[in-house]
């Protein structure tokens, strides 16, 4: 009986770990894409702020 419950516990543990790793991978992917978007927006803003003469043209080129 104790052996059976131990097996169930191990199966649950493996299942939870699998779910957790999948969740973590998706979260990391989401965070990476979000950070990339933020970096792109920041770069756009810096470029458009730095060259105020041709600001609109660079802004349209970037974003």
PQR file of N, CA, C, O and H, with PARSE charges and radii, in Angstrom:
ATOM      1  N   UNK A   1       0.834  -1.203   0.000 -0.4000 1.5000
ATOM      2  CA  UNK A   1       0.000   0.000   0.000 -0.0000 2.0000
ATOM      3  C   UNK A   1       0.877   1.264   0.000  0.5500 1.7000
ATOM      4  O   UNK A   1       0.659   2.192  -0.778 -0.5500 1.4000
ATOM      5  N   UNK A   2       1.863   1.269   0.887 -0.4000 1.5000
ATOM      6  CA  UNK A   2       2.767   2.413   0.994 -0.0000 2.0000
ATOM      7  C   UNK A   2       3.566   2.589  -0.306  0.5500 1.7000
ATOM      8  O   UNK A   2       3.814   3.707  -0.758 -0.5500 1.4000
ATOM      9  H   UNK A   2       2.041   0.515   1.519  0.4000 1.0000
ATOM     10  N   UNK A   3       3.957   1.459  -0.884 -0.4000 1.5000
ATOM     11  CA  UNK A   3       4.721   1.481  -2.137 -0.0000 2.0000
ATOM     12  C   UNK A   3       3.873   2.104  -3.246  0.5500 1.7000
ATOM     13  O   UNK A   3       4.382   2.897  -4.038 -0.5500 1.4000
ATOM     14  H   UNK A   3       3.756   0.551  -0.516  0.4000 1.0000
ATOM     15  N   UNK A   4       2.594   1.757  -3.311 -0.4000 1.5000
ATOM     16  CA  UNK A   4       1.678   2.256  -4.328 -0.0000 2.0000
ATOM     17  C   UNK A   4       1.509   3.776  -4.220  0.5500 1.7000
ATOM     18  O   UNK A   4       1.552   4.481  -5.229 -0.5500 1.4000
ATOM     19  H   UNK A   4       2.181   1.113  -2.668  0.4000 1.0000
ATOM     20  N   UNK A   5       1.320   4.268  -3.021 -0.4000 1.5000
ATOM     21  CA  UNK A   5       1.145   5.704  -2.821 -0.0000 2.0000
ATOM     22  C   UNK A   5       2.440   6.445  -3.170  0.5500 1.7000
ATOM     23  O   UNK A   5       2.403   7.565  -3.678 -0.5500 1.4000
ATOM     24  H   UNK A   5       1.285   3.696  -2.201  0.4000 1.0000
ATOM     25  N   UNK A   6       3.567   5.820  -2.896 -0.4000 1.5000
ATOM     26  CA  UNK A   6       4.860   6.416  -3.239 -0.0000 2.0000
ATOM     27  C   UNK A   6       4.997   6.565  -4.751  0.5500 1.7000
ATOM     28  O   UNK A   6       5.475   7.591  -5.237 -0.5500 1.4000
ATOM     29  H   UNK A   6       3.597   4.910  -2.483  0.4000 1.0000
ATOM     30  N   UNK A   7       4.584   5.552  -5.486 -0.4000 1.5000
ATOM     31  CA  UNK A   7       4.608   5.590  -6.950 -0.0000 2.0000
ATOM     32  C   UNK A   7       3.721   6.714  -7.471  0.5500 1.7000
ATOM     33  O   UNK A   7       4.112   7.456  -8.373 -0.5500 1.4000
ATOM     34  H   UNK A   7       4.196   4.719  -5.091  0.4000 1.0000
ATOM     35  N   UNK A   8       2.541   6.835  -6.906 -0.4000 1.5000
ATOM     36  CA  UNK A   8       1.608   7.900  -7.307 -0.0000 2.0000
ATOM     37  C   UNK A   8       2.227   9.262  -7.040  0.5500 1.7000
ATOM     38  O   UNK A   8       2.116  10.179  -7.854 -0.5500 1.4000
ATOM     39  H   UNK A   8       2.223   6.233  -6.173  0.4000 1.0000
ATOM     40  N   UNK A   9       2.877   9.382  -5.894 -0.4000 1.5000
ATOM     41  CA  UNK A   9       3.541  10.634  -5.514 -0.0000 2.0000
ATOM     42  C   UNK A   9       4.627  10.999  -6.529  0.5500 1.7000
ATOM     43  O   UNK A   9       4.740  12.153  -6.941 -0.5500 1.4000
ATOM     44  H   UNK A   9       2.967   8.637  -5.233  0.4000 1.0000
ATOM     45  N   UNK A  10       5.421  10.003  -6.927 -0.4000 1.5000
ATOM     46  CA  UNK A  10       6.492  10.225  -7.901 -0.0000 2.0000
ATOM     47  C   UNK A  10       5.911  10.646  -9.252  0.5500 1.7000
ATOM     48  O   UNK A  10       6.441  11.543  -9.909 -0.5500 1.4000
ATOM     49  H   UNK A  10       5.328   9.065  -6.593  0.4000 1.0000
ATOM     50  N   UNK A  11       4.829  10.000  -9.661 -0.4000 1.5000
ATOM     51  CA  UNK A  11       4.170  10.346 -10.933 -0.0000 2.0000
ATOM     52  C   UNK A  11       3.663  11.778 -10.892  0.5500 1.7000
ATOM     53  O   UNK A  11       3.833  12.529 -11.852 -0.5500 1.4000
ATOM     54  H   UNK A  11       4.399   9.271  -9.128  0.4000 1.0000
ATOM     55  N   UNK A  12       3.042  12.155  -9.781 -0.4000 1.5000
ATOM     56  CA  UNK A  12       2.529  13.521  -9.617 -0.0000 2.0000
ATOM     57  C   UNK A  12       3.682  14.521  -9.661  0.5500 1.7000
ATOM     58  O   UNK A  12       3.579  15.581 -10.279 -0.5500 1.4000
ATOM     59  H   UNK A  12       2.905  11.545  -9.001  0.4000 1.0000
ATOM     60  N   UNK A  13       4.781  14.166  -8.994 -0.4000 1.5000
ATOM     61  CA  UNK A  13       5.963  15.030  -8.954 -0.0000 2.0000
ATOM     62  C   UNK A  13       6.522  15.255 -10.355  0.5500 1.7000
ATOM     63  O   UNK A  13       6.848  16.382 -10.728 -0.5500 1.4000
ATOM     64  H   UNK A  13       4.865  13.305  -8.491  0.4000 1.0000
ATOM     65  N   UNK A  14       6.632  14.176 -11.126 -0.4000 1.5000
ATOM     66  CA  UNK A  14       7.138  14.265 -12.510 -0.0000 2.0000
ATOM     67  C   UNK A  14       6.200  15.120 -13.349  0.5500 1.7000
ATOM     68  O   UNK A  14       6.651  15.968 -14.120 -0.5500 1.4000
ATOM     69  H   UNK A  14       6.368  13.260 -10.823  0.4000 1.0000
ATOM     70  N   UNK A  15       4.895  14.900 -13.203 -0.4000 1.5000
ATOM     71  CA  UNK A  15       3.887  15.662 -13.939 -0.0000 2.0000
ATOM     72  C   UNK A  15       3.991  17.149 -13.625  0.5500 1.7000
ATOM     73  O   UNK A  15       3.971  17.993 -14.521 -0.5500 1.4000
ATOM     74  H   UNK A  15       4.528  14.211 -12.577  0.4000 1.0000
ATOM     75  N   UNK A  16       4.102  17.452 -12.332 -0.4000 1.5000
ATOM     76  CA  UNK A  16       4.199  18.851 -11.897 -0.0000 2.0000
ATOM     77  C   UNK A  16       5.479  19.483 -12.436  0.5500 1.7000
ATOM     78  O   UNK A  16       5.473  20.634 -12.874 -0.5500 1.4000
ATOM     79  H   UNK A  16       4.118  16.766 -11.604  0.4000 1.0000
ATOM     80  N   UNK A  17       6.576  18.726 -12.403 -0.4000 1.5000
ATOM     81  CA  UNK A  17       7.842  19.254 -12.918 -0.0000 2.0000
ATOM     82  C   UNK A  17       7.771  19.513 -14.410  0.5500 1.7000
ATOM     83  O   UNK A  17       8.286  20.522 -14.891 -0.5500 1.4000
ATOM     84  H   UNK A  17       6.580  17.791 -12.048  0.4000 1.0000
ATOM     85  N   UNK A  18       7.139  18.614 -15.147 -0.4000 1.5000
ATOM     86  CA  UNK A  18       6.973  18.797 -16.592 -0.0000 2.0000
ATOM     87  C   UNK A  18       6.145  20.041 -16.887  0.5500 1.7000
ATOM     88  O   UNK A  18       6.510  20.865 -17.725 -0.5500 1.4000
ATOM     89  H   UNK A  18       6.720  17.794 -14.757  0.4000 1.0000
ATOM     90  N   UNK A  19       5.033  20.158 -16.187 -0.4000 1.5000
ATOM     91  CA  UNK A  19       4.166  21.327 -16.371 -0.0000 2.0000
ATOM     92  C   UNK A  19       4.923  22.611 -16.041  0.5500 1.7000
ATOM     93  O   UNK A  19       4.806  23.618 -16.740 -0.5500 1.4000
ATOM     94  H   UNK A  19       4.736  19.488 -15.507  0.4000 1.0000
ATOM     95  N   UNK A  20       5.701  22.551 -14.960 -0.4000 1.5000
ATOM     96  CA  UNK A  20       6.452  23.720 -14.500 -0.0000 2.0000
ATOM     97  C   UNK A  20       7.504  24.131 -15.521  0.5500 1.7000
ATOM     98  O   UNK A  20       7.670  25.317 -15.804 -0.5500 1.4000
ATOM     99  H   UNK A  20       5.795  21.733 -14.393  0.4000 1.0000
ATOM    100  N   UNK A  21       8.219  23.141 -16.077 -0.4000 1.5000
ATOM    101  CA  UNK A  21       9.257  23.471 -17.064 -0.0000 2.0000
ATOM    102  C   UNK A  21       8.636  24.046 -18.332  0.5500 1.7000
ATOM    103  O   UNK A  21       9.181  24.982 -18.918 -0.5500 1.4000
ATOM    104  H   UNK A  21       8.084  22.178 -15.847  0.4000 1.0000
ATOM    105  N   UNK A  22       7.508  23.497 -18.758 -0.4000 1.5000
ATOM    106  CA  UNK A  22       6.803  24.020 -19.938 -0.0000 2.0000
ATOM    107  C   UNK A  22       6.362  25.458 -19.674  0.5500 1.7000
ATOM    108  O   UNK A  22       6.519  26.336 -20.522 -0.5500 1.4000
ATOM    109  H   UNK A  22       7.066  22.737 -18.282  0.4000 1.0000
ATOM    110  N   UNK A  23       5.810  25.681 -18.486 -0.4000 1.5000
ATOM    111  CA  UNK A  23       5.366  27.013 -18.091 -0.0000 2.0000
ATOM    112  C   UNK A  23       6.539  27.991 -18.067  0.5500 1.7000
ATOM    113  O   UNK A  23       6.437  29.113 -18.562 -0.5500 1.4000
ATOM    114  H   UNK A  23       5.682  24.968 -17.796  0.4000 1.0000
ATOM    115  N   UNK A  24       7.655  27.548 -17.481 -0.4000 1.5000
ATOM    116  CA  UNK A  24       8.829  28.398 -17.389 -0.0000 2.0000
ATOM    117  C   UNK A  24       9.367  28.747 -18.776  0.5500 1.7000
ATOM    118  O   UNK A  24       9.747  29.889 -19.032 -0.5500 1.4000
ATOM    119  H   UNK A  24       7.738  26.637 -17.079  0.4000 1.0000
ATOM    120  N   UNK A  25       9.394  27.753 -19.669 -0.4000 1.5000
ATOM    121  CA  UNK A  25       9.885  28.000 -21.025 -0.0000 2.0000
ATOM    122  C   UNK A  25       9.006  29.013 -21.742  0.5500 1.7000
ATOM    123  O   UNK A  25       9.513  29.918 -22.406 -0.5500 1.4000
ATOM    124  H   UNK A  25       9.085  26.826 -19.461  0.4000 1.0000
ATOM    125  N   UNK A  26       7.696  28.869 -21.612 -0.4000 1.5000
ATOM    126  CA  UNK A  26       6.778  29.807 -22.262 -0.0000 2.0000
ATOM    127  C   UNK A  26       6.911  31.201 -21.656  0.5500 1.7000
ATOM    128  O   UNK A  26       6.840  32.206 -22.363 -0.5500 1.4000
ATOM    129  H   UNK A  26       7.285  28.134 -21.073  0.4000 1.0000
ATOM    130  N   UNK A  27       7.107  31.249 -20.326 -0.4000 1.5000
ATOM    131  CA  UNK A  27       7.283  32.533 -19.650 -0.0000 2.0000
ATOM    132  C   UNK A  27       8.561  33.211 -20.110  0.5500 1.7000
ATOM    133  O   UNK A  27       8.575  34.417 -20.360 -0.5500 1.4000
ATOM    134  H   UNK A  27       7.166  30.433 -19.751  0.4000 1.0000
ATOM    135  N   UNK A  28       9.642  32.433 -20.223 -0.4000 1.5000
ATOM    136  CA  UNK A  28      10.923  32.974 -20.683 -0.0000 2.0000
ATOM    137  C   UNK A  28      10.792  33.502 -22.112  0.5500 1.7000
ATOM    138  O   UNK A  28      11.314  34.565 -22.446 -0.5500 1.4000
ATOM    139  H   UNK A  28       9.631  31.453 -20.020  0.4000 1.0000
ATOM    140  N   UNK A  29      10.083  32.736 -22.950 -0.4000 1.5000
ATOM    141  CA  UNK A  29       9.861  33.152 -24.341 -0.0000 2.0000
ATOM    142  C   UNK A  29       9.080  34.467 -24.385  0.5500 1.7000
ATOM    143  O   UNK A  29       9.424  35.379 -25.137 -0.5500 1.4000
ATOM    144  H   UNK A  29       9.658  31.872 -22.678  0.4000 1.0000
ATOM    145  N   UNK A  30       8.019  34.552 -23.567 -0.4000 1.5000
ATOM    146  CA  UNK A  30       7.201  35.762 -23.512 -0.0000 2.0000
ATOM    147  C   UNK A  30       8.027  36.951 -23.034  0.5500 1.7000
ATOM    148  O   UNK A  30       7.944  38.048 -23.588 -0.5500 1.4000
ATOM    149  H   UNK A  30       7.739  33.811 -22.957  0.4000 1.0000
ATOM    150  N   UNK A  31       8.830  36.709 -21.987 -0.4000 1.5000
ATOM    151  CA  UNK A  31       9.666  37.771 -21.441 -0.0000 2.0000
ATOM    152  C   UNK A  31      10.680  38.249 -22.465  0.5500 1.7000
ATOM    153  O   UNK A  31      10.930  39.448 -22.587 -0.5500 1.4000
ATOM    154  H   UNK A  31       8.896  35.818 -21.537  0.4000 1.0000
ATOM    155  N   UNK A  32      11.276  37.295 -23.215 -0.4000 1.5000
ATOM    156  CA  UNK A  32      12.260  37.665 -24.236 -0.0000 2.0000
ATOM    157  C   UNK A  32      11.629  38.519 -25.321  0.5500 1.7000
ATOM    158  O   UNK A  32      12.192  39.536 -25.727 -0.5500 1.4000
ATOM    159  H   UNK A  32      11.073  36.320 -23.116  0.4000 1.0000
ATOM    160  N   UNK A  33      10.451  38.104 -25.794 -0.4000 1.5000
ATOM    161  CA  UNK A  33       9.773  38.860 -26.848 -0.0000 2.0000
ATOM    162  C   UNK A  33       9.369  40.242 -26.333  0.5500 1.7000
ATOM    163  O   UNK A  33       9.460  41.235 -27.056 -0.5500 1.4000
ATOM    164  H   UNK A  33       9.993  37.278 -25.465  0.4000 1.0000
ATOM    165  N   UNK A  34       8.920  40.294 -25.069 -0.4000 1.5000
ATOM    166  CA  UNK A  34       8.522  41.564 -24.463 -0.0000 2.0000
ATOM    167  C   UNK A  34       9.727  42.491 -24.337  0.5500 1.7000
ATOM    168  O   UNK A  34       9.643  43.677 -24.656 -0.5500 1.4000
ATOM    169  H   UNK A  34       8.847  39.488 -24.482  0.4000 1.0000
ATOM    170  N   UNK A  35      10.858  41.937 -23.865 -0.4000 1.5000
ATOM    171  CA  UNK A  35      12.072  42.735 -23.713 -0.0000 2.0000
ATOM    172  C   UNK A  35      12.563  43.239 -25.071  0.5500 1.7000
ATOM    173  O   UNK A  35      13.032  44.371 -25.195 -0.5500 1.4000
ATOM    174  H   UNK A  35      10.926  40.973 -23.605  0.4000 1.0000
ATOM    175  N   UNK A  36      12.447  42.383 -26.081 -0.4000 1.5000
ATOM    176  CA  UNK A  36      12.853  42.769 -27.430 -0.0000 2.0000
ATOM    177  C   UNK A  36      12.004  43.937 -27.930  0.5500 1.7000
ATOM    178  O   UNK A  36      12.522  44.885 -28.520 -0.5500 1.4000
ATOM    179  H   UNK A  36      12.066  41.464 -25.980  0.4000 1.0000
ATOM    180  N   UNK A  37      10.701  43.857 -27.689 -0.4000 1.5000
ATOM    181  CA  UNK A  37       9.796  44.944 -28.088 -0.0000 2.0000
ATOM    182  C   UNK A  37      10.150  46.234 -27.376  0.5500 1.7000
ATOM    183  O   UNK A  37      10.184  47.303 -27.985 -0.5500 1.4000
ATOM    184  H   UNK A  37      10.280  43.087 -27.209  0.4000 1.0000
ATOM    185  N   UNK A  38      10.415  46.127 -26.072 -0.4000 1.5000
ATOM    186  CA  UNK A  38      10.766  47.311 -25.281 -0.0000 2.0000
ATOM    187  C   UNK A  38      12.068  47.919 -25.778  0.5500 1.7000
ATOM    188  O   UNK A  38      12.185  49.137 -25.911 -0.5500 1.4000
ATOM    189  H   UNK A  38      10.387  45.259 -25.577  0.4000 1.0000
ATOM    190  N   UNK A  39      13.057  47.051 -26.054 -0.4000 1.5000
ATOM    191  CA  UNK A  39      14.347  47.526 -26.559 -0.0000 2.0000
ATOM    192  C   UNK A  39      14.188  48.221 -27.910  0.5500 1.7000
ATOM    193  O   UNK A  39      14.797  49.261 -28.159 -0.5500 1.4000
ATOM    194  H   UNK A  39      12.962  46.061 -25.946  0.4000 1.0000
ATOM    195  N   UNK A  40      13.359  47.633 -28.778 -0.4000 1.5000
ATOM    196  CA  UNK A  40      13.117  48.230 -30.089 -0.0000 2.0000
ATOM    197  C   UNK A  40      12.464  49.598 -29.946  0.5500 1.7000
ATOM    198  O   UNK A  40      12.854  50.555 -30.615 -0.5500 1.4000
ATOM    199  H   UNK A  40      12.865  46.788 -28.575  0.4000 1.0000
ATOM    200  N   UNK A  41      11.465  49.683 -29.068 -0.4000 1.5000
ATOM    201  CA  UNK A  41      10.775  50.953 -28.839 -0.0000 2.0000
ATOM    202  C   UNK A  41      11.735  51.989 -28.274  0.5500 1.7000
ATOM    203  O   UNK A  41      11.707  53.155 -28.670 -0.5500 1.4000
ATOM    204  H   UNK A  41      11.147  48.906 -28.525  0.4000 1.0000
ATOM    205  N   UNK A  42      12.589  51.555 -27.339 -0.4000 1.5000
ATOM    206  CA  UNK A  42      13.558  52.458 -26.715 -0.0000 2.0000
ATOM    207  C   UNK A  42      14.567  52.957 -27.745  0.5500 1.7000
ATOM    208  O   UNK A  42      14.908  54.139 -27.771 -0.5500 1.4000
ATOM    209  H   UNK A  42      12.611  50.608 -27.017  0.4000 1.0000
ATOM    210  N   UNK A  43      15.045  52.035 -28.599 -0.4000 1.5000
ATOM    211  CA  UNK A  43      15.986  52.410 -29.655 -0.0000 2.0000
ATOM    212  C   UNK A  43      15.335  53.397 -30.621  0.5500 1.7000
ATOM    213  O   UNK A  43      15.953  54.381 -31.027 -0.5500 1.4000
ATOM    214  H   UNK A  43      14.767  51.074 -28.577  0.4000 1.0000
ATOM    215  N   UNK A  44      14.094  53.126 -30.981 -0.4000 1.5000
ATOM    216  CA  UNK A  44      13.324  54.023 -31.848 -0.0000 2.0000
ATOM    217  C   UNK A  44      13.229  55.403 -31.229  0.5500 1.7000
ATOM    218  O   UNK A  44      13.467  56.415 -31.888 -0.5500 1.4000
ATOM    219  H   UNK A  44      13.592  52.326 -30.651  0.4000 1.0000
ATOM    220  N   UNK A  45      12.881  55.429 -29.959 -0.4000 1.5000
ATOM    221  CA  UNK A  45      12.712  56.693 -29.238 -0.0000 2.0000
ATOM    222  C   UNK A  45      14.030  57.461 -29.182  0.5500 1.7000
ATOM    223  O   UNK A  45      14.061  58.670 -29.408 -0.5500 1.4000
ATOM    224  H   UNK A  45      12.688  54.606 -29.423  0.4000 1.0000
ATOM    225  N   UNK A  46      15.122  56.750 -28.879 -0.4000 1.5000
ATOM    226  CA  UNK A  46      16.428  57.398 -28.783 -0.0000 2.0000
ATOM    227  C   UNK A  46      16.860  57.958 -30.126  0.5500 1.7000
ATOM    228  O   UNK A  46      17.367  59.077 -30.208 -0.5500 1.4000
ATOM    229  H   UNK A  46      15.098  55.767 -28.695  0.4000 1.0000
ATOM    230  N   UNK A  47      16.656  57.168 -31.188 -0.4000 1.5000
ATOM    231  CA  UNK A  47      17.039  57.612 -32.536 -0.0000 2.0000
ATOM    232  C   UNK A  47      16.218  58.829 -32.940  0.5500 1.7000
ATOM    233  O   UNK A  47      16.759  59.821 -33.429 -0.5500 1.4000
ATOM    234  H   UNK A  47      16.245  56.258 -31.121  0.4000 1.0000
ATOM    235  N   UNK A  48      14.912  58.747 -32.732 -0.4000 1.5000
ATOM    236  CA  UNK A  48      14.035  59.853 -33.127 -0.0000 2.0000
ATOM    237  C   UNK A  48      14.284  61.086 -32.256  0.5500 1.7000
ATOM    238  O   UNK A  48      14.121  62.217 -32.714 -0.5500 1.4000
ATOM    239  H   UNK A  48      14.472  57.941 -32.335  0.4000 1.0000
ATOM    240  N   UNK A  49      14.682  60.862 -30.994 -0.4000 1.5000
ATOM    241  CA  UNK A  49      14.968  61.993 -30.108 -0.0000 2.0000
ATOM    242  C   UNK A  49      16.303  62.628 -30.474  0.5500 1.7000
ATOM    243  O   UNK A  49      16.451  63.850 -30.431 -0.5500 1.4000
ATOM    244  H   UNK A  49      14.814  59.944 -30.622  0.4000 1.0000
ATOM    245  N   UNK A  50      17.287  61.783 -30.839 -0.4000 1.5000
ATOM    246  CA  UNK A  50      18.630  62.267 -31.155 -0.0000 2.0000
ATOM    247  C   UNK A  50      18.664  63.119 -32.422  0.5500 1.7000
ATOM    248  O   UNK A  50      19.349  64.141 -32.469 -0.5500 1.4000
ATOM    249  H   UNK A  50      17.167  60.791 -30.874  0.4000 1.0000
ATOM    250  N   UNK A  51      17.937  62.703 -33.430 -0.4000 1.5000
ATOM    251  CA  UNK A  51      17.929  63.432 -34.703 -0.0000 2.0000
ATOM    252  C   UNK A  51      16.558  64.070 -34.905  0.5500 1.7000
ATOM    253  O   UNK A  51      15.712  63.553 -35.635 -0.5500 1.4000
ATOM    254  H   UNK A  51      17.381  61.873 -33.392  0.4000 1.0000
ATOM    255  N   UNK A  52      16.364  65.189 -34.251 -0.4000 1.5000
ATOM    256  CA  UNK A  52      15.060  65.849 -34.266 -0.0000 2.0000
ATOM    257  C   UNK A  52      14.764  66.480 -35.622  0.5500 1.7000
ATOM    258  O   UNK A  52      13.610  66.797 -35.913 -0.5500 1.4000
ATOM    259  H   UNK A  52      17.051  65.609 -33.658  0.4000 1.0000
ATOM    260  N   UNK A  53      15.781  66.665 -36.451 -0.4000 1.5000
ATOM    261  CA  UNK A  53      15.572  67.285 -37.774 -0.0000 2.0000
ATOM    262  C   UNK A  53      14.745  66.341 -38.648  0.5500 1.7000
ATOM    263  O   UNK A  53      13.715  66.728 -39.201 -0.5500 1.4000
ATOM    264  H   UNK A  53      16.717  66.407 -36.214  0.4000 1.0000
ATOM    265  N   UNK A  54      15.218  65.088 -38.764 -0.4000 1.5000
ATOM    266  CA  UNK A  54      14.503  64.097 -39.575 -0.0000 2.0000
ATOM    267  C   UNK A  54      13.803  63.098 -38.665  0.5500 1.7000
ATOM    268  O   UNK A  54      13.836  61.890 -38.900 -0.5500 1.4000
ATOM    269  H   UNK A  54      16.055  64.774 -38.315  0.4000 1.0000
ATOM    270  N   UNK A  55      13.170  63.625 -37.621 -0.4000 1.5000
ATOM    271  CA  UNK A  55      12.557  62.785 -36.590 -0.0000 2.0000
ATOM    272  C   UNK A  55      11.428  61.951 -37.173  0.5500 1.7000
ATOM    273  O   UNK A  55      11.384  60.738 -36.970 -0.5500 1.4000
ATOM    274  H   UNK A  55      13.144  64.606 -37.430  0.4000 1.0000
ATOM    275  N   UNK A  56      10.515  62.590 -37.896 -0.4000 1.5000
ATOM    276  CA  UNK A  56       9.326  61.886 -38.389 -0.0000 2.0000
ATOM    277  C   UNK A  56       9.713  60.777 -39.359  0.5500 1.7000
ATOM    278  O   UNK A  56       9.131  59.693 -39.330 -0.5500 1.4000
ATOM    279  H   UNK A  56      10.551  63.575 -38.061  0.4000 1.0000
ATOM    280  N   UNK A  57      10.703  61.049 -40.227 -0.4000 1.5000
ATOM    281  CA  UNK A  57      11.124  60.051 -41.210 -0.0000 2.0000
ATOM    282  C   UNK A  57      11.716  58.825 -40.515  0.5500 1.7000
ATOM    283  O   UNK A  57      11.378  57.691 -40.856 -0.5500 1.4000
ATOM    284  H   UNK A  57      11.175  61.930 -40.250  0.4000 1.0000
ATOM    285  N   UNK A  58      12.604  59.054 -39.535 -0.4000 1.5000
ATOM    286  CA  UNK A  58      13.222  57.944 -38.793 -0.0000 2.0000
ATOM    287  C   UNK A  58      12.159  57.199 -37.987  0.5500 1.7000
ATOM    288  O   UNK A  58      12.186  55.972 -37.889 -0.5500 1.4000
ATOM    289  H   UNK A  58      12.878  59.975 -39.258  0.4000 1.0000
ATOM    290  N   UNK A  59      11.234  57.946 -37.418 -0.4000 1.5000
ATOM    291  CA  UNK A  59      10.173  57.321 -36.629 -0.0000 2.0000
ATOM    292  C   UNK A  59       9.331  56.388 -37.494  0.5500 1.7000
ATOM    293  O   UNK A  59       9.012  55.272 -37.083 -0.5500 1.4000
ATOM    294  H   UNK A  59      11.211  58.942 -37.497  0.4000 1.0000
ATOM    295  N   UNK A  60       8.980  56.843 -38.676 -0.4000 1.5000
ATOM    296  CA  UNK A  60       8.194  55.997 -39.576 -0.0000 2.0000
ATOM    297  C   UNK A  60       9.007  54.801 -40.056  0.5500 1.7000
ATOM    298  O   UNK A  60       8.467  53.715 -40.267 -0.5500 1.4000
ATOM    299  H   UNK A  60       9.239  57.749 -39.009  0.4000 1.0000
ATOM    300  N   UNK A  61      10.303  55.011 -40.224 -0.4000 1.5000
ATOM    301  CA  UNK A  61      11.177  53.918 -40.658 -0.0000 2.0000
ATOM    302  C   UNK A  61      11.277  52.841 -39.578  0.5500 1.7000
ATOM    303  O   UNK A  61      11.284  51.646 -39.874 -0.5500 1.4000
ATOM    304  H   UNK A  61      10.741  55.893 -40.052  0.4000 1.0000
ATOM    305  N   UNK A  62      11.355  53.283 -38.330 -0.4000 1.5000
ATOM    306  CA  UNK A  62      11.489  52.342 -37.200 -0.0000 2.0000
ATOM    307  C   UNK A  62      10.155  51.689 -36.850  0.5500 1.7000
ATOM    308  O   UNK A  62      10.018  50.466 -36.879 -0.5500 1.4000
ATOM    309  H   UNK A  62      11.349  54.253 -38.090  0.4000 1.0000
ATOM    310  N   UNK A  63       9.192  52.514 -36.524 -0.4000 1.5000
ATOM    311  CA  UNK A  63       7.939  51.996 -35.972 -0.0000 2.0000
ATOM    312  C   UNK A  63       6.784  52.238 -36.926  0.5500 1.7000
ATOM    313  O   UNK A  63       5.649  51.867 -36.626 -0.5500 1.4000
ATOM    314  H   UNK A  63       9.303  53.508 -36.500  0.4000 1.0000
TER
END
